[in-house]
Amino acid sequence: MSRRTEQHPDLTDPRVGAPFFSTWRVDTPERQRRTVEAIGRTWERRPWPARDLLAYHVYAGHDGSTLMHYSQWTGEHAYESFVKAHRQERVDEIDTAVPGIERVGLGRYRRYRSRERALGDARVPGLIVTVRVDFEGEERREEWVDLVVKALDDDPEGHAGLVSAHFHLSTDGGHVLNYAEWASADDYDRALAAPSSEGWERVRAYPGLKGSVGSRYEHALGLVPG
């Protein structure tokens, strides 16, 4: 069966070969809450769909209108099998409970590298921030991520509230998605307001950057096999 968990996902789990992120637009905070509950009920009353799905998590956007979905698959083939056999009945039940959900799109990724939480750090993230960074070409995305990780490592005091950061490369070659865990929204705001360093200036001026967009979330629902 499927069961709920309060634990945040382990984005460094080596079994995850296909991390997927997607967004639903539901318009209001009340519909956010209703949709999360509908997802939980729909999944809990059904068997876990595949052993190749390791976990499924849902996040409520601080904008009050969106939900982010993060699913951990061992490979894309397993997800495609789920779509053929199990996805539509779940979508239909959720849409019956909360009509009018707009499914914005699904992003397929591979995790490139992480700045993992420090040994012994048991903080529960109070804020999840995703930042999508678009590039003119895919060939220099890894070098840019390496620059970001170095800038973080060179500025431990300014980013003391950062629990971890996980950098994913889109399989279409167009962008990087950073999933960052922060201790709190205040910690994130302080980091944004801190004076820029030489390392961060190199990150921002990196050739080929087209633009970026960030979003804030809180963990709303975790589902695992049970």
KOLSEDO-605700 format. One record per residue: residue in one letter; y, z, x of N, C-alpha, C in turn. Coordinates in steps of 0.2 Angstrom, whole numbers, always signed. Layout:
residues N
(site 'a',(Y,Z,X),(Y,Z,X),(Y,Z,X))
...
***
This chain:
residues 226
(site 'm',(-6,+0,+4),(+0,+0,+0),(+6,+0,+4))
(site 's',(+12,+0,+1),(+18,+0,+4),(+21,+7,+3))
(site 'r',(+24,+10,+8),(+28,+16,+8),(+35,+16,+11))
(site 'r',(+39,+20,+8),(+46,+21,+11),(+45,+25,+17))
(site 't',(+50,+24,+22),(+51,+28,+28),(+59,+29,+29))
(site 'e',(+60,+35,+31),(+67,+37,+33),(+69,+35,+40))
(site 'q',(+64,+33,+44),(+65,+31,+51),(+68,+24,+52))
(site 'h',(+73,+24,+56),(+75,+17,+58),(+70,+13,+62))
(site 'p',(+71,+7,+62),(+66,+3,+65),(+66,+3,+73))
(site 'd',(+61,+2,+76),(+61,+1,+84),(+61,-6,+85))
(site 'l',(+67,-8,+87),(+68,-15,+89),(+65,-17,+95))
(site 't',(+63,-13,+99),(+60,-15,+105),(+52,-15,+105))
(site 'd',(+49,-14,+99),(+42,-14,+98),(+39,-21,+101))
(site 'p',(+35,-21,+106),(+33,-27,+109),(+29,-32,+105))
(site 'r',(+26,-29,+99),(+22,-33,+94),(+27,-38,+90))
(site 'v',(+33,-37,+90),(+38,-41,+86),(+39,-47,+90))
(site 'g',(+36,-53,+87),(+37,-59,+90),(+42,-63,+86))
(site 'a',(+44,-61,+80),(+48,-65,+75),(+52,-60,+71))
(site 'p',(+58,-58,+74),(+63,-54,+70),(+67,-58,+66))
(site 'f',(+67,-57,+59),(+71,-60,+55),(+77,-56,+52))
(site 'f',(+83,-59,+51),(+88,-56,+48),(+91,-60,+42))
(site 's',(+92,-57,+36),(+95,-61,+31),(+100,-57,+27))
(site 't',(+104,-60,+23),(+110,-57,+19),(+109,-59,+12))
(site 'w',(+110,-54,+8),(+111,-55,+0),(+118,-53,-1))
(site 'r',(+121,-56,-6),(+127,-54,-9),(+126,-52,-16))
(site 'v',(+128,-46,-17),(+127,-43,-24),(+133,-40,-27))
(site 'd',(+139,-41,-24),(+146,-40,-26),(+149,-33,-27))
(site 't',(+145,-28,-29),(+148,-21,-30),(+144,-16,-27))
(site 'p',(+147,-10,-25),(+143,-5,-23),(+137,-2,-28))
(site 'e',(+139,-3,-34),(+134,-1,-39),(+128,-6,-39))
(site 'r',(+129,-12,-38),(+124,-17,-38),(+120,-17,-31))
(site 'q',(+123,-15,-26),(+120,-13,-20),(+115,-8,-21))
(site 'r',(+117,-2,-24),(+112,+3,-25),(+106,+1,-30))
(site 'r',(+108,-3,-35),(+102,-5,-40),(+98,-10,-36))
(site 't',(+100,-14,-32),(+96,-19,-29),(+91,-15,-24))
(site 'v',(+94,-11,-20),(+90,-7,-15),(+84,-3,-19))
(site 'e',(+86,+0,-25),(+80,+3,-28),(+75,-2,-31))
(site 'a',(+78,-8,-33),(+73,-13,-36),(+69,-15,-31))
(site 'i',(+71,-16,-25),(+67,-18,-19),(+62,-13,-18))
(site 'g',(+64,-7,-17),(+59,-1,-16),(+53,-1,-21))
(site 'r',(+55,-1,-28),(+50,-1,-33),(+45,-7,-33))
(site 't',(+48,-13,-31),(+44,-19,-31),(+39,-19,-26))
(site 'w',(+41,-17,-20),(+37,-16,-14),(+32,-11,-15))
(site 'e',(+34,-5,-17),(+29,+1,-18),(+23,+0,-22))
(site 'r',(+24,-4,-28),(+19,-5,-33),(+14,-11,-31))
(site 'r',(+15,-14,-25),(+11,-19,-22),(+8,-17,-16))
(site 'p',(+2,-20,-14),(-1,-19,-7),(+4,-22,-2))
(site 'w',(+4,-19,+4),(+7,-22,+10),(+5,-29,+11))
(site 'p',(+10,-34,+11),(+7,-41,+10),(+4,-44,+16))
(site 'a',(+4,-41,+22),(+1,-44,+28),(+1,-39,+34))
(site 'r',(-4,-38,+38),(-4,-34,+43),(+1,-36,+49))
(site 'd',(+2,-43,+49),(+7,-46,+53),(+14,-44,+52))
(site 'l',(+16,-41,+46),(+22,-38,+45),(+22,-31,+47))
(site 'l',(+26,-29,+52),(+26,-23,+54),(+31,-18,+51))
(site 'a',(+36,-20,+48),(+41,-16,+45),(+46,-20,+41))
(site 'y',(+49,-18,+36),(+55,-21,+33),(+60,-16,+31))
(site 'h',(+66,-18,+33),(+72,-13,+32),(+78,-16,+28))
(site 'v',(+81,-12,+24),(+87,-15,+21),(+93,-11,+22))
(site 'y',(+99,-14,+23),(+105,-10,+25),(+111,-12,+20))
(site 'a',(+114,-7,+18),(+120,-8,+13),(+126,-9,+17))
(site 'g',(+130,-15,+16),(+136,-16,+20),(+142,-12,+18))
(site 'h',(+146,-10,+22),(+152,-6,+21),(+157,-9,+17))
(site 'd',(+156,-16,+16),(+160,-20,+12),(+159,-19,+5))
(site 'g',(+154,-15,+3),(+152,-14,-4),(+149,-20,-8))
(site 's',(+148,-25,-4),(+145,-31,-8),(+139,-35,-5))
(site 't',(+137,-33,+1),(+131,-36,+4),(+126,-31,+6))
(site 'l',(+120,-34,+7),(+114,-31,+9),(+111,-35,+15))
(site 'm',(+110,-32,+20),(+106,-35,+26),(+99,-33,+26))
(site 'h',(+95,-38,+27),(+88,-37,+28),(+85,-39,+35))
(site 'y',(+81,-34,+37),(+78,-35,+44),(+71,-34,+43))
(site 's',(+67,-39,+45),(+60,-39,+45),(+57,-40,+51))
(site 'q',(+51,-37,+53),(+48,-37,+60),(+41,-41,+59))
(site 'w',(+40,-47,+61),(+34,-50,+60),(+31,-52,+67))
(site 't',(+25,-52,+68),(+22,-54,+74),(+23,-61,+76))
(site 'g',(+24,-65,+71),(+25,-72,+72),(+27,-76,+66))
(site 'e',(+30,-82,+67),(+33,-85,+61),(+28,-88,+57))
(site 'h',(+22,-89,+59),(+17,-92,+55),(+15,-86,+50))
(site 'a',(+15,-80,+51),(+14,-75,+47),(+19,-74,+41))
(site 'y',(+25,-75,+43),(+30,-75,+38),(+29,-81,+33))
(site 'e',(+28,-87,+36),(+27,-93,+31),(+21,-92,+27))
(site 's',(+16,-89,+29),(+10,-87,+24),(+12,-82,+19))
(site 'f',(+17,-77,+20),(+19,-73,+15),(+23,-76,+10))
(site 'v',(+28,-81,+13),(+32,-85,+8),(+27,-89,+3))
(site 'k',(+22,-92,+5),(+18,-96,+1),(+14,-91,-4))
(site 'a',(+12,-85,-2),(+8,-81,-6),(+11,-76,-10))
(site 'h',(+16,-73,-7),(+18,-66,-10),(+26,-66,-12))
(site 'r',(+30,-70,-8),(+37,-69,-9),(+40,-70,-16))
(site 'q',(+38,-75,-19),(+41,-77,-25),(+41,-72,-31))
(site 'e',(+35,-69,-32),(+34,-64,-37),(+38,-58,-36))
(site 'r',(+39,-56,-29),(+44,-50,-28),(+51,-52,-29))
(site 'v',(+53,-58,-27),(+60,-60,-29),(+61,-60,-36))
(site 'd',(+56,-63,-40),(+57,-63,-47),(+58,-56,-50))
(site 'e',(+54,-52,-48),(+55,-45,-51),(+61,-42,-49))
(site 'i',(+64,-43,-43),(+70,-40,-41),(+76,-43,-45))
(site 'd',(+75,-50,-46),(+80,-53,-50),(+81,-52,-57))
(site 't',(+75,-50,-60),(+75,-47,-67),(+79,-41,-67))
(site 'a',(+78,-36,-62),(+81,-30,-62),(+88,-30,-61))
(site 'v',(+90,-35,-56),(+97,-36,-55),(+99,-43,-54))
(site 'p',(+101,-46,-60),(+102,-53,-60),(+108,-55,-56))
(site 'g',(+108,-62,-54),(+114,-64,-50),(+115,-63,-43))
(site 'i',(+109,-61,-40),(+109,-60,-32),(+110,-67,-29))
(site 'e',(+115,-67,-24),(+116,-73,-20),(+112,-72,-13))
(site 'r',(+107,-76,-12),(+104,-76,-5),(+107,-81,+0))
(site 'v',(+111,-78,+4),(+115,-82,+8),(+111,-86,+14))
(site 'g',(+106,-83,+16),(+102,-87,+21),(+98,-82,+26))
(site 'l',(+93,-85,+29),(+89,-82,+33),(+90,-84,+41))
(site 'g',(+90,-79,+45),(+91,-81,+52),(+85,-79,+56))
(site 'r',(+82,-84,+60),(+76,-83,+64),(+78,-82,+71))
(site 'y',(+75,-77,+75),(+77,-75,+81),(+72,-73,+86))
(site 'r',(+73,-72,+92),(+69,-69,+97),(+74,-64,+101))
(site 'r',(+71,-58,+102),(+75,-53,+105),(+75,-55,+113))
(site 'y',(+81,-55,+116),(+81,-57,+123),(+81,-50,+127))
(site 'r',(+85,-45,+126),(+85,-39,+129),(+89,-34,+125))
(site 's',(+88,-28,+128),(+91,-22,+124),(+94,-17,+129))
(site 'r',(+99,-14,+127),(+102,-8,+130),(+99,-2,+126))
(site 'e',(+93,+1,+129),(+90,+6,+125),(+93,+12,+125))
(site 'r',(+91,+17,+120),(+94,+23,+120),(+91,+27,+126))
(site 'a',(+95,+32,+128),(+94,+36,+134),(+88,+40,+133))
(site 'l',(+84,+42,+138),(+78,+46,+138),(+80,+53,+135))
(site 'g',(+77,+55,+130),(+78,+61,+126),(+84,+61,+121))
(site 'd',(+87,+55,+120),(+92,+55,+115),(+89,+54,+108))
(site 'a',(+90,+59,+104),(+87,+60,+98),(+92,+59,+92))
(site 'r',(+97,+56,+93),(+102,+55,+88),(+100,+50,+83))
(site 'v',(+101,+52,+77),(+100,+47,+71),(+106,+43,+70))
(site 'p',(+106,+36,+71),(+112,+32,+70),(+115,+33,+63))
(site 'g',(+122,+34,+63),(+125,+35,+57),(+129,+28,+55))
(site 'l',(+128,+23,+60),(+132,+17,+58),(+128,+11,+62))
(site 'i',(+126,+6,+58),(+123,+0,+61),(+129,-5,+61))
(site 'v',(+130,-8,+67),(+135,-14,+68),(+131,-20,+70))
(site 't',(+132,-26,+66),(+129,-32,+69),(+135,-36,+71))
(site 'v',(+135,-40,+76),(+140,-44,+79),(+137,-51,+80))
(site 'r',(+139,-56,+76),(+136,-63,+78),(+141,-67,+82))
(site 'v',(+139,-69,+88),(+143,-73,+92),(+141,-80,+93))
(site 'd',(+145,-85,+91),(+143,-92,+91),(+145,-95,+98))
(site 'f',(+141,-100,+100),(+142,-103,+106),(+142,-111,+105))
(site 'e',(+146,-114,+110),(+146,-122,+109),(+139,-125,+111))
(site 'g',(+135,-121,+115),(+128,-123,+117),(+124,-117,+119))
(site 'e',(+118,-118,+119),(+113,-112,+120),(+111,-110,+127))
(site 'e',(+113,-115,+132),(+111,-113,+138),(+114,-107,+142))
(site 'r',(+119,-105,+140),(+123,-99,+143),(+123,-93,+139))
(site 'r',(+119,-93,+134),(+119,-87,+130),(+116,-81,+133))
(site 'e',(+111,-82,+137),(+108,-76,+141),(+112,-73,+146))
(site 'e',(+116,-77,+149),(+121,-75,+155),(+126,-71,+151))
(site 'w',(+128,-73,+145),(+134,-69,+142),(+131,-62,+140))
(site 'v',(+125,-62,+137),(+122,-56,+135),(+122,-51,+142))
(site 'd',(+120,-54,+147),(+119,-50,+153),(+126,-47,+155))
(site 'l',(+131,-51,+154),(+138,-48,+156),(+140,-42,+151))
(site 'v',(+138,-43,+145),(+139,-38,+140),(+136,-31,+142))
(site 'v',(+129,-32,+143),(+125,-26,+145),(+128,-23,+152))
(site 'k',(+130,-27,+156),(+134,-24,+162),(+140,-20,+161))
(site 'a',(+144,-23,+156),(+150,-20,+154),(+149,-13,+151))
(site 'l',(+144,-13,+147),(+142,-7,+143),(+140,-2,+149))
(site 'd',(+136,-4,+153),(+133,+1,+159),(+139,+3,+163))
(site 'd',(+144,-1,+164),(+150,+1,+168),(+155,+5,+165))
(site 'd',(+154,+6,+158),(+159,+10,+154),(+155,+15,+150))
(site 'p',(+151,+20,+153),(+147,+24,+149),(+151,+29,+145))
(site 'e',(+157,+31,+147),(+162,+36,+144),(+165,+33,+137))
(site 'g',(+167,+26,+138),(+170,+23,+132),(+165,+21,+127))
(site 'h',(+159,+21,+129),(+154,+19,+124),(+149,+25,+123))
(site 'a',(+151,+31,+123),(+147,+37,+123),(+143,+37,+116))
(site 'g',(+147,+35,+111),(+144,+35,+104),(+139,+30,+103))
(site 'l',(+138,+25,+108),(+133,+20,+107),(+126,+22,+108))
(site 'v',(+121,+22,+103),(+115,+24,+104),(+110,+19,+107))
(site 's',(+111,+13,+105),(+107,+7,+108),(+110,+1,+105))
(site 'a',(+109,-5,+109),(+111,-12,+107),(+105,-16,+109))
(site 'h',(+104,-21,+104),(+98,-26,+104),(+101,-33,+103))
(site 'f',(+100,-37,+108),(+103,-44,+108),(+97,-49,+106))
(site 'h',(+99,-53,+101),(+94,-58,+98),(+97,-65,+99))
(site 'l',(+93,-69,+101),(+95,-76,+102),(+92,-80,+96))
(site 's',(+97,-84,+92),(+94,-87,+86),(+90,-93,+89))
(site 't',(+85,-95,+85),(+80,-100,+87),(+83,-107,+86))
(site 'd',(+88,-107,+83),(+92,-114,+82),(+96,-115,+88))
(site 'g',(+97,-110,+92),(+101,-111,+98),(+109,-110,+98))
(site 'g',(+111,-108,+92),(+118,-108,+91),(+122,-102,+92))
(site 'h',(+118,-96,+92),(+122,-90,+92),(+118,-84,+95))
(site 'v',(+121,-78,+96),(+118,-72,+98),(+120,-67,+92))
(site 'l',(+115,-63,+91),(+116,-57,+86),(+114,-51,+89))
(site 'n',(+120,-47,+90),(+119,-40,+93),(+118,-35,+87))
(site 'y',(+113,-31,+87),(+111,-26,+82),(+112,-19,+86))
(site 'a',(+118,-16,+84),(+120,-10,+88),(+119,-4,+84))
(site 'e',(+116,+2,+87),(+116,+8,+83),(+121,+13,+86))
(site 'w',(+126,+15,+82),(+131,+20,+84),(+130,+27,+80))
(site 'a',(+132,+32,+84),(+131,+39,+81),(+135,+40,+75))
(site 's',(+141,+36,+75),(+145,+37,+69),(+150,+31,+69))
(site 'a',(+153,+30,+63),(+159,+25,+62),(+165,+27,+67))
(site 'd',(+166,+34,+67),(+172,+36,+71),(+170,+34,+79))
(site 'd',(+164,+35,+81),(+163,+33,+88),(+164,+26,+89))
(site 'y',(+162,+22,+84),(+163,+15,+85),(+170,+13,+85))
(site 'd',(+174,+16,+81),(+181,+15,+81),(+185,+17,+87))
(site 'r',(+183,+23,+90),(+185,+25,+96),(+184,+20,+102))
(site 'a',(+178,+17,+102),(+176,+12,+107),(+180,+6,+106))
(site 'l',(+182,+4,+100),(+186,-2,+99),(+193,-1,+101))
(site 'a',(+195,+5,+101),(+202,+6,+102),(+203,+8,+110))
(site 'a',(+198,+9,+113),(+198,+10,+121),(+201,+5,+124))
(site 'p',(+205,+6,+130),(+208,+1,+134),(+203,-4,+137))
(site 's',(+204,-10,+137),(+199,-15,+140),(+199,-15,+147))
(site 's',(+193,-16,+149),(+191,-16,+157),(+190,-23,+159))
(site 'e',(+190,-24,+166),(+189,-31,+169),(+182,-34,+166))
(site 'g',(+177,-29,+166),(+171,-32,+163),(+171,-35,+156))
(site 'w',(+175,-31,+152),(+175,-34,+145),(+180,-40,+145))
(site 'e',(+185,-40,+149),(+189,-47,+149),(+184,-53,+151))
(site 'r',(+180,-52,+156),(+175,-57,+157),(+171,-59,+152))
(site 'v',(+169,-54,+148),(+165,-55,+142),(+169,-60,+137))
(site 'r',(+175,-58,+135),(+179,-61,+130),(+181,-68,+132))
(site 'a',(+182,-69,+139),(+184,-76,+142),(+178,-80,+144))
(site 'y',(+172,-78,+142),(+166,-82,+144),(+167,-89,+141))
(site 'p',(+166,-94,+146),(+166,-101,+143),(+161,-103,+138))
(site 'g',(+163,-107,+133),(+158,-109,+128),(+158,-104,+121))
(site 'l',(+162,-99,+121),(+162,-95,+116),(+166,-98,+110))
(site 'k',(+163,-98,+104),(+167,-101,+98),(+170,-96,+94))
(site 'g',(+167,-90,+94),(+170,-85,+89),(+165,-80,+87))
(site 's',(+167,-75,+84),(+162,-69,+83),(+164,-66,+76))
(site 'v',(+159,-63,+73),(+161,-59,+67),(+156,-53,+67))
(site 'g',(+159,-47,+65),(+155,-41,+65),(+155,-38,+58))
(site 's',(+150,-35,+57),(+148,-31,+50),(+146,-24,+51))
(site 'r',(+148,-20,+47),(+145,-13,+47),(+141,-11,+41))
(site 'y',(+135,-7,+43),(+130,-6,+38),(+128,+1,+39))
(site 'e',(+125,+4,+34),(+121,+10,+34),(+114,+8,+32))
(site 'h',(+109,+12,+35),(+102,+11,+33),(+101,+13,+26))
(site 'a',(+98,+9,+22),(+97,+11,+15),(+90,+11,+13))
(site 'l',(+85,+8,+16),(+78,+8,+14),(+74,+5,+20))
(site 'g',(+69,+9,+21),(+64,+7,+26),(+57,+6,+22))
(site 'l',(+53,+1,+23),(+46,+0,+21),(+42,-2,+26))
(site 'v',(+36,+2,+26),(+31,+1,+31),(+24,+1,+28))
(site 'p',(+19,-1,+31),(+12,-1,+28),(+10,+6,+27))
(site 'g',(+7,+8,+21),(+5,+15,+21),(-1,+15,+16))
***
